[in-house]
Amino acid sequence: MKLAEQRGMATVYEPAEDSRLLATAAIDRIDGGRVLEVGVGSGYVADRIAAETPADVVGCDINPEACRRTRSAGIEAVRSDLTHAFLADSFDAVVFNPPYLPTPPEEEWDDPLEYALSGGEDGRRVIRPFLSDLGRVLRPSGRAYLLVSTLTDVDAVVELADEAGLGAEAVDEASFPFERLVVLEITHANR
Ligand SMILES: C[S@@+](CC[C@H](N)C(=O)[O-])C[C@H]1O[C@@H](n2cnc3c(N)ncnc32)[C@H](O)[C@@H]1O
């Protein structure tokens, strides 16, 4: 992620390598149904899924400006903290490129881009509650695609999924100078 470039310039995360990796991994595996993109940002990932698969796609974001921008791209968007606004068993697929950069408290900025970038001290501050509620909104045969980084500790994320009764397996990855990005496919563990 381009942390320094993004500060002070925008209020919505601009698509980057992580967005592109997640979009491609999701498109290769989603063959229709109802899809939610959590943390939809500019709408780039949701728009690609809507354009390149037969799925019916909705986005959500905690940042109202991201919801506005996504709607202006023609994708339905709801302001929601993670999946909390949605009913149980609503989605065949959920995708999320979460804020994951480990950030010490003294470096938190409390602005919209902080919500896009900071994963708190261990990088998993947003991933943890996301995994806790994911199983509620995901249909029994549903799958989620979660972008994680080696900065966030991929094994620790797999463990959090396990604690939430979910199975997680790496299905795509790409290496960059300071991190390796991994897309985890997450399912109900009892499938
Ligand atoms: C790394 S950006 C990804 C944006 C876009 N999906 C992409 O891949 O280009 C993370 C997004 O998650 C959103 N976000 C952070 N915390 C959230 C929460 N608790 N609920 C919903 N969205 C959240 C941010 O506002 C931001 O738009």
The ligand as a MOL file (V3000), in Angstrom:
LIG
                    3D

  0  0  0     0  0            999 V3000
M  V30 BEGIN CTAB
M  V30 COUNTS 27 29 0 0 0
M  V30 BEGIN ATOM
M  V30 1 C -7.6540 -1.2380 2.0680 0
M  V30 2 S -9.1490 -0.3780 1.7840 0 CHG=1
M  V30 3 C -9.8330 -1.3580 0.4480 0
M  V30 4 C -10.7260 -0.5750 -0.4940 0
M  V30 5 C -11.1910 -1.3630 -1.7160 0
M  V30 6 N -11.9510 -2.5130 -1.3460 0
M  V30 7 C -10.0120 -1.8040 -2.5500 0
M  V30 8 O -9.6290 -2.9910 -2.4720 0
M  V30 9 O -9.4510 -0.9760 -3.2740 0 CHG=-1
M  V30 10 C -10.1400 -0.8650 3.2090 0
M  V30 11 C -11.5780 -0.3350 3.1970 0
M  V30 12 O -12.2440 -0.8530 4.3600 0
M  V30 13 C -13.0610 0.1560 4.9100 0
M  V30 14 N -13.3050 -0.1740 6.3270 0
M  V30 15 C -12.4530 -0.0820 7.3790 0
M  V30 16 N -13.0320 -0.4720 8.5210 0
M  V30 17 C -14.2840 -0.8600 8.1790 0
M  V30 18 C -15.3920 -1.3610 8.9320 0
M  V30 19 N -15.2990 -1.5530 10.2530 0
M  V30 20 N -16.5370 -1.6210 8.2670 0
M  V30 21 C -16.6380 -1.4080 6.9140 0
M  V30 22 N -15.6320 -0.9260 6.1610 0
M  V30 23 C -14.4670 -0.6580 6.7830 0
M  V30 24 C -12.2620 1.4440 4.6920 0
M  V30 25 O -13.0620 2.5930 4.7930 0
M  V30 26 C -11.6990 1.1830 3.2810 0
M  V30 27 O -12.5800 1.6540 2.2910 0
M  V30 END ATOM
M  V30 BEGIN BOND
M  V30 1 1 1 2
M  V30 2 1 2 3
M  V30 3 1 2 10
M  V30 4 1 3 4
M  V30 5 1 4 5
M  V30 6 1 5 6
M  V30 7 1 5 7
M  V30 8 2 7 8
M  V30 9 1 7 9
M  V30 10 1 10 11
M  V30 11 1 11 12
M  V30 12 1 11 26
M  V30 13 1 12 13
M  V30 14 1 13 14
M  V30 15 1 13 24
M  V30 16 1 14 15
M  V30 17 1 14 23
M  V30 18 2 15 16
M  V30 19 1 16 17
M  V30 20 1 17 18
M  V30 21 2 17 23
M  V30 22 1 18 19
M  V30 23 2 18 20
M  V30 24 1 20 21
M  V30 25 2 21 22
M  V30 26 1 22 23
M  V30 27 1 24 25
M  V30 28 1 24 26
M  V30 29 1 26 27
M  V30 END BOND
M  V30 END CTAB
M  END
